[in-house]
Amino acid sequence: MEFIIEIKFIYIKNYLFLTRRDKLEFFKLTGKFENFRISNQKVVLSEKSLLLEFNENTDIDLAKEKIDEFLEKRQILNVETRILEELILTNDQIKMIFKNHEQKNLTLKM
């Protein structure tokens, strides 16, 4: 038997540059989302970014839209959100393939 689980990610570039207050407000906002839930989060230190994983029932485009609205409302201009189509992990690298087919490789430090 084969199980296929669709995993959905949003990459938030420069997330770590948000103020402590903005981060708190961001997670208050995401906790209120009714149509989607964050199932996991990872900080990408080398990129000062956050990788959010959502459950398979999530409308990822709507999730991104809500996050973008939050950033715009708070006039946070140096943070960018992008939808990941695919995430490939190897022993020493993470390969991210974005919705526009652009790719980004990150080396894992051990």
MIFI-295812 format. One record per atom (N, C-alpha, C): residue in three letters; atom name; residue number from 1; x, y, z. Coordinates in nm, 4 decimals, always signed. Each point is the difference from the previous one (the first is absolute). Layout:
residuo/atomo/num/xx/yy/zz
ALA/CA/NUM/X/Y/Z
...
REM end
This chain:
residuo/atomo/num/xx/yy/zz
MET/N/1/+0.0833/-0.1172/+0.0000
MET/CA/1/-0.0833/+0.1172/+0.0000
MET/C/1/+0.0885/+0.1244/+0.0000
GLU/N/2/-0.0406/+0.0961/-0.0762
GLU/CA/2/+0.0767/+0.1231/-0.0111
GLU/C/2/-0.0811/+0.1154/+0.0572
PHE/N/3/+0.0670/+0.0828/+0.0796
PHE/CA/3/-0.0633/+0.1180/+0.0560
PHE/C/3/+0.0675/+0.1234/-0.0576
ILE/N/4/-0.0803/+0.0890/-0.0483
ILE/CA/4/+0.0521/+0.1259/-0.0510
ILE/C/4/-0.0565/+0.1105/+0.0887
ILE/N/5/+0.0883/+0.0724/+0.0628
ILE/CA/5/-0.0396/+0.1104/+0.0859
ILE/C/5/+0.0551/+0.1277/-0.0607
GLU/N/6/-0.0895/+0.0898/-0.0285
GLU/CA/6/+0.0427/+0.1274/-0.0563
GLU/C/6/+0.0409/+0.0919/+0.1138
ILE/N/7/+0.1220/+0.0452/-0.0038
ILE/CA/7/+0.0518/+0.0903/+0.1011
ILE/C/7/+0.0107/+0.1379/-0.0623
LYS/N/8/-0.0453/+0.0989/+0.0744
LYS/CA/8/-0.0012/+0.1360/-0.0532
LYS/C/8/+0.0853/+0.0895/+0.0882
PHE/N/9/+0.0873/+0.0786/-0.0643
PHE/CA/9/+0.0928/+0.0870/+0.0711
PHE/C/9/-0.0087/+0.1430/-0.0504
ILE/N/10/+0.0214/+0.0927/+0.0924
ILE/CA/10/+0.0227/+0.1404/-0.0350
ILE/C/10/+0.1346/+0.0381/+0.0602
TYR/N/11/+0.0832/+0.0590/-0.0832
TYR/CA/11/+0.1331/+0.0459/+0.0392
TYR/C/11/-0.0100/+0.1497/+0.0255
ILE/N/12/+0.0401/+0.0437/+0.1184
ILE/CA/12/-0.0063/+0.1419/+0.0355
ILE/C/12/+0.1429/+0.0511/+0.0145
LYS/N/13/+0.0465/+0.0646/-0.1056
LYS/CA/13/+0.1367/+0.0515/-0.0051
LYS/C/13/+0.0140/+0.1220/+0.0915
ASN/N/14/+0.1085/+0.0039/+0.0753
ASN/CA/14/+0.0328/+0.1090/+0.0924
ASN/C/14/-0.0929/+0.0069/+0.1211
TYR/N/15/-0.0666/-0.1069/+0.0323
TYR/CA/15/-0.0915/-0.0040/+0.1145
TYR/C/15/+0.0688/+0.0411/+0.1300
LEU/N/16/+0.1238/-0.0408/+0.0194
LEU/CA/16/+0.0683/+0.0279/+0.1262
LEU/C/16/+0.0269/+0.1489/+0.0213
PHE/N/17/-0.0171/+0.0806/-0.1032
PHE/CA/17/+0.0160/+0.1440/+0.0144
PHE/C/17/-0.1247/+0.0680/+0.0577
LEU/N/18/-0.1103/-0.0742/+0.0114
LEU/CA/18/-0.1199/+0.0569/+0.0609
LEU/C/18/+0.0282/+0.0329/+0.1464
THR/N/19/-0.0666/+0.1007/+0.0497
THR/CA/19/+0.0135/+0.0314/+0.1422
THR/C/19/-0.0671/-0.1104/+0.0813
ARG/N/20/+0.0341/-0.0055/+0.1254
ARG/CA/20/-0.0597/-0.1008/+0.0890
ARG/C/20/-0.1526/+0.0163/+0.0014
ARG/N/21/-0.0459/+0.1236/+0.0048
ARG/CA/21/-0.1438/+0.0274/+0.0020
ARG/C/21/-0.0681/-0.0480/-0.1292
ASP/N/22/+0.0637/+0.0269/-0.1149
ASP/CA/22/-0.0564/-0.0446/-0.1278
ASP/C/22/-0.0069/-0.1526/-0.0072
LYS/N/23/+0.1029/-0.0672/+0.0517
LYS/CA/23/-0.0019/-0.1472/+0.0012
LYS/C/23/-0.1141/-0.0513/+0.0865
LEU/N/24/-0.0196/+0.0603/+0.1162
LEU/CA/24/-0.1087/-0.0393/+0.0887
LEU/C/24/-0.1349/+0.0211/-0.0683
GLU/N/25/-0.0191/+0.1156/-0.0614
GLU/CA/25/-0.1250/+0.0289/-0.0699
GLU/C/25/-0.0208/-0.0940/-0.1192
PHE/N/26/+0.1090/-0.0346/-0.0671
PHE/CA/26/-0.0083/-0.0921/-0.1137
PHE/C/26/-0.0533/-0.1359/+0.0454
PHE/N/27/+0.0520/-0.0523/+0.1101
PHE/CA/27/-0.0451/-0.1315/+0.0449
PHE/C/27/-0.1371/+0.0047/+0.0657
LYS/N/28/-0.0395/+0.1134/+0.0540
LYS/CA/28/-0.1383/+0.0152/+0.0451
LYS/C/28/-0.0932/-0.0089/-0.1197
LEU/N/29/+0.0382/+0.0681/-0.1088
LEU/CA/29/-0.0793/-0.0020/-0.1226
LEU/C/29/-0.0121/-0.1413/-0.0559
THR/N/30/+0.1119/-0.0693/-0.0118
THR/CA/30/-0.0048/-0.1335/-0.0609
THR/C/30/-0.0775/-0.0987/+0.0875
GLY/N/31/-0.0052/+0.0248/+0.1297
GLY/CA/31/-0.0793/-0.0856/+0.0885
GLY/C/31/-0.1493/+0.0180/-0.0193
LYS/N/32/-0.0403/+0.1105/-0.0600
LYS/CA/32/-0.1421/+0.0288/-0.0234
LYS/C/32/-0.0497/-0.0516/-0.1348
PHE/N/33/+0.0899/-0.0437/-0.0866
PHE/CA/33/-0.0407/-0.0481/-0.1319
PHE/C/33/-0.0932/-0.1197/+0.0163
GLU/N/34/-0.1164/+0.0063/-0.0620
GLU/CA/34/-0.0955/-0.1104/+0.0116
GLU/C/34/+0.0159/-0.1016/-0.1119
ASN/N/35/+0.0392/+0.0436/-0.1173
ASN/CA/35/+0.0062/-0.0883/-0.1165
ASN/C/35/+0.1323/-0.0733/-0.0144
PHE/N/36/+0.0969/+0.0358/+0.0815
PHE/CA/36/+0.1295/-0.0658/-0.0104
PHE/C/36/+0.0753/+0.0104/+0.1306
ARG/N/37/+0.0846/-0.0989/+0.0230
ARG/CA/37/+0.0796/-0.0055/+0.1224
ARG/C/37/+0.1456/-0.0280/-0.0335
ILE/N/38/+0.0873/+0.0672/+0.0739
ILE/CA/38/+0.1431/-0.0268/-0.0120
ILE/C/38/+0.0272/-0.1295/+0.0748
SER/N/39/+0.0624/-0.0955/-0.0666
SER/CA/39/+0.0296/-0.1271/+0.0651
SER/C/39/+0.1441/-0.0081/+0.0485
ASN/N/40/+0.0869/+0.0844/-0.0556
ASN/CA/40/+0.1403/-0.0031/+0.0382
ASN/C/40/+0.0653/+0.1306/-0.0449
GLN/N/41/+0.1073/+0.0359/+0.0670
GLN/CA/41/+0.0749/+0.1185/-0.0412
GLN/C/41/+0.1483/-0.0241/+0.0236
LYS/N/42/+0.0797/+0.0522/-0.0901
LYS/CA/42/+0.1455/-0.0127/+0.0095
LYS/C/42/+0.0631/+0.1345/-0.0317
VAL/N/43/+0.0951/+0.0395/+0.0807
VAL/CA/43/+0.0757/+0.1209/-0.0265
VAL/C/43/+0.1213/-0.0379/-0.0843
VAL/N/44/+0.0229/+0.0744/-0.1068
VAL/CA/44/+0.1167/-0.0195/-0.0854
VAL/C/44/+0.0957/+0.1135/+0.0355
LEU/N/45/+0.0897/-0.0280/+0.0956
LEU/CA/45/+0.0863/+0.1046/+0.0547
LEU/C/45/+0.0871/+0.0662/-0.1052
SER/N/46/+0.0557/-0.0768/-0.0889
SER/CA/46/+0.0900/+0.0572/-0.1003
SER/C/46/-0.0722/+0.0981/-0.0924
GLU/N/47/-0.1312/-0.0123/-0.0066
GLU/CA/47/-0.0805/+0.0883/-0.0843
GLU/C/47/-0.0812/+0.0995/+0.0828
LYS/N/48/+0.0092/-0.0104/+0.1330
LYS/CA/48/-0.0805/+0.0842/+0.0898
LYS/C/48/-0.1486/-0.0118/-0.0351
SER/N/49/-0.0419/-0.1229/-0.0315
SER/CA/49/-0.1333/-0.0242/-0.0536
SER/C/49/-0.0747/-0.1058/+0.0795
LEU/N/50/-0.1285/-0.0129/-0.0310
LEU/CA/50/-0.0869/-0.0967/+0.0653
LEU/C/50/-0.0675/-0.0837/-0.1069
LEU/N/51/-0.0089/-0.1278/+0.0250
LEU/CA/51/-0.0665/-0.0938/-0.0899
LEU/C/51/-0.1205/-0.0553/+0.0748
LEU/N/52/-0.1201/+0.0301/-0.0491
LEU/CA/52/-0.1228/-0.0460/+0.0635
LEU/C/52/-0.0578/-0.1157/-0.0788
GLU/N/53/-0.0338/-0.1068/+0.0696
GLU/CA/53/-0.0642/-0.1157/-0.0617
GLU/C/53/-0.1465/-0.0002/+0.0410
PHE/N/54/-0.0885/-0.0164/-0.0963
PHE/CA/54/-0.1437/-0.0020/+0.0244
PHE/C/54/-0.0559/-0.1385/-0.0268
ASN/N/55/-0.1161/-0.0303/+0.0585
ASN/CA/55/-0.0611/-0.1304/-0.0253
ASN/C/55/-0.0508/-0.0089/-0.1432
GLU/N/56/-0.0305/-0.1213/-0.0423
GLU/CA/56/-0.0324/-0.0235/-0.1414
GLU/C/56/-0.1313/+0.0638/-0.0431
ASN/N/57/-0.0881/+0.0357/+0.0933
ASN/CA/57/-0.1280/+0.0608/-0.0354
ASN/C/57/+0.0086/+0.1512/-0.0192
THR/N/58/+0.1166/+0.0549/+0.0160
THR/CA/58/+0.0188/+0.1442/-0.0056
THR/C/58/-0.0069/+0.0534/-0.1427
ASP/N/59/-0.0698/+0.1104/-0.0151
ASP/CA/59/+0.0060/+0.0768/-0.1246
ASP/C/59/+0.1241/+0.0884/+0.0132
ILE/N/60/+0.1109/-0.0453/-0.0559
ILE/CA/60/+0.1297/+0.0648/+0.0203
ILE/C/60/+0.0027/+0.1413/-0.0581
ASP/N/61/-0.0736/+0.0227/-0.1077
ASP/CA/61/-0.0061/+0.1341/-0.0581
ASP/C/61/-0.0710/+0.0969/+0.0953
LEU/N/62/-0.1059/-0.0467/+0.0654
LEU/CA/62/-0.0709/+0.0827/+0.0975
LEU/C/62/+0.0878/+0.0262/+0.1222
ALA/N/63/+0.0731/-0.1005/+0.0446
ALA/CA/63/+0.0906/+0.0177/+0.1141
ALA/C/63/+0.1041/+0.1063/-0.0318
LYS/N/64/+0.0598/-0.0075/-0.1186
LYS/CA/64/+0.0994/+0.0998/-0.0403
LYS/C/64/-0.0627/+0.1388/-0.0070
GLU/N/65/-0.1199/+0.0080/-0.0534
GLU/CA/65/-0.0698/+0.1285/-0.0115
GLU/C/65/-0.0210/+0.0623/+0.1385
LYS/N/66/-0.0407/-0.0806/+0.0975
LYS/CA/66/-0.0231/+0.0502/+0.1362
LYS/C/66/+0.1306/+0.0470/+0.0642
ILE/N/67/+0.1076/-0.0743/-0.0216
ILE/CA/67/+0.1302/+0.0394/+0.0544
ILE/C/67/+0.0465/+0.1296/-0.0659
ASP/N/68/-0.0158/+0.0094/-0.1308
ASP/CA/68/+0.0380/+0.1226/-0.0717
ASP/C/68/-0.0816/+0.1204/+0.0482
GLU/N/69/-0.1293/-0.0203/+0.0259
GLU/CA/69/-0.0845/+0.1081/+0.0518
GLU/C/69/+0.0511/+0.0477/+0.1361
PHE/N/70/+0.0392/-0.0940/+0.0850
PHE/CA/70/+0.0549/+0.0347/+0.1313
PHE/C/70/+0.1254/+0.0856/-0.0153
LEU/N/71/+0.0904/-0.0441/-0.0872
LEU/CA/71/+0.1253/+0.0727/-0.0197
LEU/C/71/-0.0257/+0.1398/-0.0565
GLU/N/72/-0.0913/+0.0086/-0.0952
GLU/CA/72/-0.0320/+0.1290/-0.0614
GLU/C/72/-0.0651/+0.0945/+0.1016
LYS/N/73/-0.0934/-0.0526/+0.0774
LYS/CA/73/-0.0700/+0.0809/+0.1003
LYS/C/73/+0.0980/+0.0581/+0.1023
ARG/N/74/+0.1012/-0.0778/+0.0354
ARG/CA/74/+0.0988/+0.0461/+0.0978
ARG/C/74/+0.1173/+0.0721/-0.0666
GLN/N/75/-0.0096/+0.0193/-0.1313
GLN/CA/75/+0.1020/+0.0700/-0.0797
GLN/C/75/+0.1384/-0.0642/+0.0153
ILE/N/76/+0.0009/-0.1334/-0.0064
ILE/CA/76/+0.1248/-0.0759/+0.0063
ILE/C/76/+0.0407/-0.0281/-0.1444
LEU/N/77/+0.1000/+0.0715/-0.0483
LEU/CA/77/+0.0340/-0.0033/-0.1417
LEU/C/77/+0.1161/-0.0932/-0.0334
ASN/N/78/+0.0846/-0.0325/+0.0957
ASN/CA/78/+0.1201/-0.0781/-0.0301
ASN/C/78/-0.0210/-0.1501/+0.0138
VAL/N/79/-0.1244/-0.0436/+0.0187
VAL/CA/79/-0.0315/-0.1416/+0.0155
VAL/C/79/-0.0798/-0.0458/-0.1216
GLU/N/80/+0.0379/-0.1150/-0.0539
GLU/CA/80/-0.0620/-0.0515/-0.1227
GLU/C/80/-0.0548/-0.1398/+0.0258
THR/N/81/-0.1197/-0.0276/-0.0502
THR/CA/81/-0.0576/-0.1346/+0.0132
THR/C/81/-0.0034/-0.0678/-0.1363
ARG/N/82/+0.0273/-0.1291/+0.0017
ARG/CA/82/-0.0008/-0.0771/-0.1247
ARG/C/82/-0.0545/-0.1398/+0.0279
ILE/N/83/-0.0736/-0.0524/-0.0940
ILE/CA/83/-0.0553/-0.1352/+0.0126
ILE/C/83/+0.1001/-0.0998/-0.0556
LEU/N/84/+0.0244/-0.1044/+0.0770
LEU/CA/84/+0.0885/-0.1074/-0.0451
LEU/C/84/-0.0820/-0.1090/-0.0666
GLU/N/85/+0.0421/-0.0432/-0.1159
GLU/CA/85/-0.0623/-0.1116/-0.0687
GLU/C/85/+0.0603/-0.1325/+0.0468
GLU/N/86/+0.1288/+0.0056/+0.0304
GLU/CA/86/+0.0704/-0.1234/+0.0351
GLU/C/86/+0.1159/+0.0328/+0.0934
LEU/N/87/+0.0236/-0.0885/+0.0925
LEU/CA/87/+0.1105/+0.0127/+0.0937
LEU/C/87/+0.0734/-0.1333/+0.0004
ILE/N/88/+0.1279/+0.0041/-0.0360
ILE/CA/88/+0.0795/-0.1226/-0.0096
ILE/C/88/+0.1135/+0.0081/+0.1009
LEU/N/89/+0.0062/-0.0960/+0.0897
LEU/CA/89/+0.1053/-0.0058/+0.1013
LEU/C/89/+0.1001/-0.1083/-0.0348
THR/N/90/+0.1271/+0.0352/+0.0057
THR/CA/90/+0.1062/-0.0987/-0.0150
THR/C/90/+0.0840/+0.0054/+0.1272
ASN/N/91/+0.1096/-0.0735/+0.0032
ASN/CA/91/+0.0841/-0.0023/+0.1192
ASN/C/91/+0.0553/+0.1374/+0.0359
ASP/N/92/+0.0337/+0.0794/-0.0990
ASP/CA/92/+0.0660/+0.1277/+0.0280
ASP/C/92/-0.0654/+0.1208/-0.0665
GLN/N/93/-0.1209/-0.0184/-0.0550
GLN/CA/93/-0.0597/+0.1097/-0.0738
GLN/C/93/-0.1526/-0.0050/+0.0039
ILE/N/94/-0.0585/+0.1178/-0.0062
ILE/CA/94/-0.1440/+0.0141/-0.0200
ILE/C/94/-0.0184/+0.0676/-0.1352
LYS/N/95/-0.0804/-0.0602/-0.0840
LYS/CA/95/-0.0302/+0.0590/-0.1302
LYS/C/95/-0.1461/+0.0427/+0.0032
MET/N/96/-0.0224/+0.1291/-0.0217
MET/CA/96/-0.1353/+0.0536/-0.0015
MET/C/96/-0.0363/+0.0368/-0.1426
ILE/N/97/-0.1150/-0.0468/-0.0439
ILE/CA/97/-0.0511/+0.0342/-0.1321
ILE/C/97/-0.1294/+0.0779/+0.0222
PHE/N/98/+0.0005/+0.1253/-0.0446
PHE/CA/98/-0.1120/+0.0888/+0.0239
PHE/C/98/-0.1062/-0.0132/-0.1077
LYS/N/99/-0.1152/+0.0592/+0.0264
LYS/CA/99/-0.1145/-0.0091/-0.0904
LYS/C/99/+0.0323/+0.0483/-0.1408
ASN/N/100/+0.0895/+0.0972/-0.0117
ASN/CA/100/+0.0377/+0.0513/-0.1324
ASN/C/100/+0.1137/-0.0809/-0.0622
HIS/N/101/+0.0328/-0.1157/+0.0586
HIS/CA/101/+0.1033/-0.0949/-0.0435
HIS/C/101/+0.1422/+0.0474/+0.0270
GLU/N/102/+0.0133/+0.1132/+0.0662
GLU/CA/102/+0.1329/+0.0439/+0.0429
GLU/C/102/+0.0488/-0.0957/+0.1090
GLN/N/103/+0.1312/-0.0216/+0.0052
GLN/CA/103/+0.0577/-0.0919/+0.0978
GLN/C/103/+0.0991/+0.0714/+0.0901
LYS/N/104/+0.0100/-0.0493/+0.1226
LYS/CA/104/+0.0961/+0.0524/+0.0958
LYS/C/104/+0.0571/-0.1187/+0.0761
ASN/N/105/+0.1327/-0.0038/+0.0090
ASN/CA/105/+0.0676/-0.1070/+0.0733
ASN/C/105/+0.0642/+0.0567/+0.1258
LEU/N/106/-0.0205/-0.0676/+0.1105
LEU/CA/106/+0.0603/+0.0394/+0.1265
LEU/C/106/+0.0864/-0.1142/+0.0514
THR/N/107/+0.1193/+0.0313/+0.0416
THR/CA/107/+0.0895/-0.1006/+0.0563
THR/C/107/-0.0271/-0.0126/+0.1479
LEU/N/108/-0.0131/-0.1222/+0.0468
LEU/CA/108/-0.0208/-0.0254/+0.1422
LEU/C/108/+0.1341/-0.0045/+0.0699
LYS/N/109/+0.0105/+0.0713/+0.1082
LYS/CA/109/+0.1246/-0.0014/+0.0779
LYS/C/109/-0.0148/-0.1006/+0.1114
MET/N/110/+0.0965/-0.0837/+0.0111
MET/CA/110/-0.0018/-0.1025/+0.1051
MET/C/110/+0.0841/+0.0392/+0.1168
REM end
